[in-house]
Structure formats: C-alpha cells, structure tokens
Amino acid sequence: MSKRLNEDVEDIPRNTASKGAAGDIPNANKIEALENDVDMGEFEDPYSDEFESDEEIVEIDSNGEGEEDAQDVIQKDQGEDLKESTIYLPHKSKPLGPDEVLEADPSVYDMLHNVNLPWPCLTLDILPDHLGNERRNFPASLYVTTATQAEKKKDNELYVLKLSQLSKTLVKDEEEDADDENEDEEYEGDPIMESESIPLRDTTNRIRVSPHSSSTGEYFTATSSENGEVLIYDLSSQYKAFDSPGHTIPKNAKKPIHTIKNHGNVEGYGLDWSPLINTGSLLSGDCSGRVYLTNRTSSNWVTDKTPFTVDNNESIEDIQWSKAEQTVFATAGTDGYIRIWDTRSKKHKPAISVVGSKTDINVISWCDKINYLLASGDDDGKWGIWDLRNFKPGNQPSPVAQYDFHKSAITSISFNPLDESIIAVSSEDNTVTLWDLSVEADDEEIKQQKSDAKDLEDIPPQLLFVHWQKDVKDVKWHKQIPGALVSTGTDGLNVWKTISV
C-alpha cells in the first residue's frame, strides 16, 4: 500500500465541515511566525472578521419604503443558504463541484487553528511538556514535532514547533451583552509559532517521541526514513530553547545521537517507544517484515542483530508496545494479521497470530486505560476494536466492534489517552472521525432521533464528529490538554478541539 501524498499539491480550502458556495468562505487572516520565515509558519484563521460582499444592497428610507424589498432579499438569501449548505459525510456526500468549497462550522469547535508548512508531512508527534496536566483554559500552548516530504530529498527537514496563544474559537450570539463580550477578550490575541529545524537527507515516514521525555529531560525522538535508516535525536536542547531566552542550541544537537542501519535500504512505517522502559527502548519495523529492538545501555544504543519476523516477509505497517507488559508488543501488516510478540522469545517468532482483515492492516492503537483493548484500521476503510483476552493459540477471534463508515484506507487510529471509550480515526477520504464506543445502539433517544431525521439512518450512533482535512495522514491526542488533537495533511497541521469531547 502506498503511503505517499499526491504529487500535485494544489491550493486547497482549510478544515471544513459543511459544503457551501465558493463565495461564502471568508478571507484568511494570516499571521507570520515569530522568526519571519517566508516559507513556513503562518497560522491561518478560518474565522477572520474580514468579509468581502457582492450581495445586493437595499436602501430603506425614513418612510419605510423599500422594507418589503429588503425582507424579500433576506428571505431569498436564507433560502439559498439552506439549499446550498449541506453537512459533509465521507460515506455519502458527492465530490465537490468546481464552485463549491468545504467550510468549517465554528460553533462545533472549541479550538481550530491551521499551521502552514513549506512541504506536506506524513507524520507528527506531540512533545510532553511541563505546563501541567488537565489544561482546559485558553489560550493554549503545546509542542509538536513533524518532518517533511519535500520535492527534493535534500530539502527535507525535521521541525520542532512551539505553538502558543492558541485561542478559543469564538462564536458569539448577537444578543450577548457587552459584559459577556469583555470576558472573551483575553482569547482574541494572535497565535504565535516558534520553530527549530534539523536538516534531513530523506522523507520521514514516521516520527515518534519518547513518552518519558518530560520526566527524564531527554527528548528522544525517532524517525523512520524512506532510505531505510532509523534516526534517534535528542530534542531536549530545542525544547529548552523555546522557554529559555538566550539558550544556544549546539551544533551536535542537530545531528542524530544514534542511527539504526539494520534495515538496510528497506523503508518502514512501524515505530514505537516503550511506555514502560524509561531509559529508552525502541521497536522499528520495515517493509520486508522485520522488526528490530533497540535498547539504550549505560554508554550507547544497541540493536539486536536478530530481527523478529515471520516467514512470509510481508510488510510491517505498525507497531505498538503493550501498556501493561514490559516485554510484549503487537504488530500489524499487509498480510492482514495482528500478531502478539514477546521480546524474551529466543526464536523471535510471534506468540499469537490472528487474521484481522482481508486487506492490509495499516495502523493499530493499544488502549492506555484498558490494556486488553487494541484498535486496528484497514486498507479497505474498515476499523475495529479487539479484546486481546480472546487472542489464544488456535483461536480465531472476531472484533468486539467494527465499523465500515470510511470509504478509503485508514491512515491513523488512536485511543484517547484520557478516555478509553473515545477514539480518533483518520482516512484517505480526507476526514478524521471521532467515535464514542460507550454509546449503545439501542438507546431510546438515538432511536427517536433516527426516526425524526432520515439523514441519520445510516450513520452509526457512536459517531461523534467529522473533521475535514485534505490528505490527512496522522492524528494525535494531546495527553495534557483534554480533547485536543493535532493532525497533519497536505494543508499543514490542524490543531483542534471539538465541543463533542
């Protein structure tokens, strides 16, 4: 399966949730980065107050003449809006016409920001920080790392970003009084982006940050490159530079502290840091079906010479360490199998293998809260939840829940680390969907809603939200900002939070 973006990257509308006429979208209010980088770092505000209007103007004189004409124009405009504006759903909406765009509904977002980058990025991860947990107030701040897919290999870079002054999406009722408006003034400042970059020699397929970074102070970050190399960086100096004025980043901080060359020139996508081994333990998989374990010792990094593998040599598409067992991990691949492994195995063979899909399994996610739940996303658009207690030798389990809502390949899947019932799924149909698995299909309120609205008949009741982003490839929950996500696609990074989570 190809993980590449389309080569022809065109100007496209930013995140959107509803379909409307092209003339309805507001002009973007662009804000340059702190470093005044011409090529990157612009925030785009999809809810700028600057509108251009070519609508008909009707004058009403002091005698009230012209009032009927004005009402006719208003009713006509409202009728056109209702006719032209529809909810976009990937499984049933028609492709956009030449004069149609997708426009976000600001009333369903708590936060929505776009970060423009010079090249598309296939992957991203969030850096743990020291700003505290359970952060719900605005403006928000977060740290992100991503890496590019540039047209020329020599132009590729790894970016470390600090995004701050991220404001709450304001949707004011016309009847709000002045006092209420004054309460929100603190959220209306311009967002700020600070960036540090590291030159790369190739496209990065996947990037992952050690979950222990904030506690150890070592921001170990691994990248899986298209040329087969797995690079390990320590981004602690870049992280410190954002919050320590005058801090100089040494030259060696822009070079990898270790390079894993065991994969040869075979690229890969599977990459994961152990959540239980804080000294640094990394698994990396490649397209020839090999998984290598790299551990940090007291003096250096050591990669096992013997890989974990099966005889068919099918590509390993994703890897996830167990959240509870220090030596256990799961893999998914193009052969449609989910496999459970134990690093103590001398044979380096899987302990359990089960068929998870008739097509490629592109991504998996191990639940943080319930350690026997694993989610998987397939190449045919299906995704499901597995109970690992049913994984037994010789037994072929079925998923405890499965959905066929997306009509293109699943590109990313992730349990909400703060709520085991919520999951984010991104797809090549240009959407990220949020799901609530705790919702019961036979709930009386849901039955009533379906009977009242025919449009809801074929929509799973567990579906919470649909977020549109062109060529979305990766999505991550922020563990310290409840409900906040960062996703990457052709239009750069989207930083967003819905009212649904």
WOWO-V812624 format. One record per residue. N is the residue number from 1. SS is DSSP state (alpha for helix, beta for strand, coil for the rest). PSI is psi in whole degrees, -180 to 180 (* if undefined). Layout:
{{N	SS	PSI} {N	SS	PSI}}
This chain:
{{1	coil	136} {2	coil	132} {3	coil	5} {4	coil	154} {5	coil	167} {6	coil	140} {7	coil	-34} {8	coil	101} {9	coil	112} {10	coil	167} {11	coil	127} {12	coil	157} {13	coil	149} {14	coil	-178} {15	coil	134} {16	beta	160} {17	coil	-17} {18	beta	159} {19	beta	134} {20	beta	179} {21	beta	151} {22	alpha	-33} {23	alpha	-6} {24	alpha	-13} {25	coil	135} {26	coil	157} {27	coil	144} {28	coil	138} {29	beta	101} {30	beta	140} {31	beta	124} {32	coil	154} {33	coil	166} {34	coil	-32} {35	coil	2} {36	coil	37} {37	coil	121} {38	coil	-31} {39	coil	-17} {40	coil	174} {41	coil	18} {42	beta	129} {43	beta	145} {44	beta	126} {45	beta	107} {46	coil	-1} {47	coil	41} {48	coil	154} {49	coil	-2} {50	coil	112} {51	coil	142} {52	coil	133} {53	coil	129} {54	coil	19} {55	coil	162} {56	coil	136} {57	coil	125} {58	coil	123} {59	coil	139} {60	coil	121} {61	coil	180} {62	coil	-22} {63	coil	0} {64	coil	1} {65	coil	138} {66	coil	-8} {67	alpha	-40} {68	alpha	-40} {69	alpha	-41} {70	alpha	-44} {71	alpha	-37} {72	alpha	-42} {73	alpha	-43} {74	alpha	-46} {75	alpha	-37} {76	alpha	-44} {77	alpha	-42} {78	alpha	-39} {79	alpha	-40} {80	alpha	-39} {81	alpha	-44} {82	alpha	-33} {83	alpha	-41} {84	alpha	-28} {85	coil	123} {86	beta	157} {87	beta	135} {88	coil	123} {89	coil	128} {90	coil	-27} {91	coil	-10} {92	coil	-17} {93	coil	143} {94	coil	156} {95	coil	152} {96	coil	143} {97	coil	174} {98	coil	-24} {99	coil	23} {100	beta	148} {101	beta	166} {102	beta	130} {103	beta	130} {104	coil	148} {105	coil	106} {106	alpha	-20} {107	alpha	-15} {108	alpha	4} {109	beta	135} {110	beta	-30} {111	beta	140} {112	beta	114} {113	beta	146} {114	beta	135} {115	beta	115} {116	beta	135} {117	coil	156} {118	coil	-25} {119	coil	156} {120	coil	154} {121	beta	133} {122	beta	-14} {123	beta	161} {124	beta	165} {125	beta	159} {126	beta	133} {127	coil	127} {128	coil	143} {129	coil	-178} {130	coil	24} {131	coil	0} {132	coil	160} {133	coil	168} {134	coil	43} {135	coil	115} {136	coil	-8} {137	coil	158} {138	coil	153} {139	coil	154} {140	beta	158} {141	beta	145} {142	beta	164} {143	beta	133} {144	beta	149} {145	beta	144} {146	beta	171} {147	beta	153} {148	beta	165} {149	coil	81} {150	coil	161} {151	coil	-40} {152	coil	136} {153	alpha	-37} {154	alpha	-15} {155	alpha	0} {156	coil	147} {157	beta	155} {158	beta	130} {159	beta	137} {160	beta	122} {161	beta	140} {162	beta	119} {163	beta	119} {164	beta	171} {165	beta	38} {166	beta	112} {167	coil	162} {168	coil	141} {169	coil	119} {170	coil	122} {171	coil	97} {172	coil	137} {173	coil	139} {174	coil	-24} {175	coil	1} {176	coil	140} {177	coil	172} {178	alpha	-33} {179	alpha	-43} {180	alpha	-39} {181	alpha	-38} {182	alpha	-31} {183	alpha	-27} {184	coil	-2} {185	alpha	-32} {186	alpha	-17} {187	alpha	0} {188	coil	14} {189	coil	167} {190	coil	139} {191	coil	154} {192	beta	137} {193	beta	129} {194	beta	142} {195	beta	148} {196	beta	143} {197	beta	154} {198	beta	126} {199	beta	141} {200	coil	160} {201	coil	-4} {202	coil	171} {203	coil	143} {204	beta	122} {205	beta	-36} {206	beta	144} {207	beta	135} {208	beta	137} {209	beta	138} {210	coil	131} {211	coil	-10} {212	coil	6} {213	alpha	-46} {214	alpha	-30} {215	alpha	-35} {216	alpha	-22} {217	coil	0} {218	coil	109} {219	coil	69} {220	beta	126} {221	beta	124} {222	beta	141} {223	beta	137} {224	beta	114} {225	beta	158} {226	coil	-24} {227	coil	2} {228	coil	-14} {229	coil	143} {230	beta	117} {231	beta	139} {232	beta	123} {233	beta	157} {234	beta	108} {235	coil	17} {236	alpha	-34} {237	alpha	-40} {238	alpha	-42} {239	alpha	-43} {240	alpha	-35} {241	alpha	-29} {242	alpha	-31} {243	alpha	3} {244	coil	93} {245	coil	134} {246	coil	-7} {247	coil	128} {248	coil	129} {249	coil	118} {250	coil	155} {251	alpha	-37} {252	alpha	-14} {253	alpha	-12} {254	alpha	12} {255	coil	150} {256	coil	142} {257	coil	-14} {258	beta	145} {259	beta	124} {260	beta	117} {261	coil	7} {262	coil	-24} {263	coil	-4} {264	coil	-133} {265	coil	20} {266	coil	118} {267	coil	166} {268	coil	170} {269	coil	-25} {270	coil	127} {271	beta	128} {272	beta	138} {273	beta	143} {274	coil	131} {275	coil	-6} {276	coil	-17} {277	coil	101} {278	coil	-10} {279	coil	-20} {280	coil	103} {281	beta	121} {282	beta	135} {283	beta	136} {284	beta	132} {285	beta	160} {286	coil	180} {287	coil	-2} {288	coil	10} {289	coil	14} {290	coil	141} {291	beta	125} {292	beta	141} {293	beta	125} {294	beta	126} {295	beta	148} {296	beta	131} {297	coil	-172} {298	coil	-20} {299	coil	-25} {300	coil	-169} {301	beta	137} {302	beta	128} {303	beta	130} {304	coil	137} {305	coil	-30} {306	coil	121} {307	coil	160} {308	beta	129} {309	coil	163} {310	coil	168} {311	coil	-22} {312	coil	-13} {313	coil	26} {314	coil	150} {315	coil	137} {316	beta	116} {317	beta	-29} {318	beta	155} {319	beta	140} {320	beta	124} {321	beta	149} {322	coil	146} {323	coil	-9} {324	coil	-30} {325	coil	121} {326	coil	-26} {327	coil	5} {328	beta	139} {329	beta	164} {330	beta	150} {331	beta	158} {332	beta	148} {333	beta	-176} {334	coil	-12} {335	coil	1} {336	coil	9} {337	beta	145} {338	beta	128} {339	beta	143} {340	beta	130} {341	beta	160} {342	beta	124} {343	coil	-13} {344	coil	-9} {345	coil	123} {346	coil	-25} {347	coil	-14} {348	coil	38} {349	coil	157} {350	coil	147} {351	coil	-37} {352	beta	138} {353	beta	128} {354	beta	149} {355	beta	120} {356	coil	-20} {357	coil	156} {358	coil	-10} {359	coil	-172} {360	coil	143} {361	beta	113} {362	beta	-36} {363	beta	152} {364	beta	160} {365	beta	126} {366	beta	129} {367	coil	132} {368	coil	-36} {369	coil	-39} {370	coil	104} {371	coil	0} {372	coil	9} {373	beta	133} {374	beta	132} {375	beta	147} {376	beta	146} {377	beta	134} {378	beta	169} {379	coil	-18} {380	coil	8} {381	coil	-10} {382	coil	152} {383	beta	155} {384	beta	171} {385	beta	133} {386	beta	141} {387	beta	109} {388	alpha	-13} {389	alpha	-18} {390	alpha	-3} {391	coil	103} {392	coil	147} {393	coil	131} {394	coil	-1} {395	coil	137} {396	coil	96} {397	coil	167} {398	coil	153} {399	coil	145} {400	coil	-18} {401	beta	141} {402	beta	142} {403	beta	141} {404	coil	43} {405	coil	-46} {406	coil	146} {407	coil	10} {408	coil	172} {409	coil	141} {410	beta	130} {411	beta	-18} {412	beta	147} {413	beta	140} {414	beta	124} {415	beta	142} {416	beta	121} {417	coil	-15} {418	coil	-6} {419	beta	108} {420	beta	-15} {421	beta	-10} {422	beta	136} {423	beta	144} {424	beta	136} {425	beta	126} {426	beta	153} {427	beta	160} {428	coil	-2} {429	coil	15} {430	coil	29} {431	beta	153} {432	beta	126} {433	beta	144} {434	beta	137} {435	beta	145} {436	beta	103} {437	coil	-8} {438	coil	-10} {439	coil	129} {440	coil	133} {441	coil	-24} {442	coil	16} {443	coil	134} {444	alpha	-38} {445	alpha	-40} {446	alpha	-41} {447	alpha	-41} {448	alpha	-42} {449	alpha	-41} {450	alpha	-36} {451	alpha	-29} {452	alpha	-30} {453	coil	112} {454	alpha	-26} {455	alpha	-20} {456	alpha	-4} {457	coil	-42} {458	coil	18} {459	coil	123} {460	coil	136} {461	coil	-19} {462	coil	-12} {463	beta	122} {464	beta	-41} {465	beta	148} {466	beta	121} {467	beta	130} {468	beta	131} {469	coil	130} {470	coil	129} {471	coil	45} {472	coil	134} {473	coil	-30} {474	beta	144} {475	beta	138} {476	beta	137} {477	beta	146} {478	coil	118} {479	coil	-19} {480	coil	-9} {481	coil	96} {482	coil	127} {483	coil	-9} {484	beta	141} {485	beta	156} {486	beta	130} {487	beta	155} {488	beta	142} {489	beta	-164} {490	coil	-34} {491	coil	21} {492	beta	-148} {493	beta	139} {494	beta	128} {495	beta	117} {496	beta	158} {497	beta	131} {498	beta	165} {499	coil	-8} {500	coil	-21} {501	coil	*}}
